[in-house]
């Protein structure tokens, strides 16, 4: 039980890092999607 703070802190840092990375990928993809002409967008 001595390492509980380290374990919980590690999980918290990992989750925050993954969340920030996912947010940046979604943000970048939305910005890039605006540059694609409408006729070349297979997702719409």
Buried (B, 14 or more C-beta within 10 A) or exposed (E): EEEEEEEEEEEEEEEEEEEEEEEEEEEEEEEEEEEEEEEEEEEE
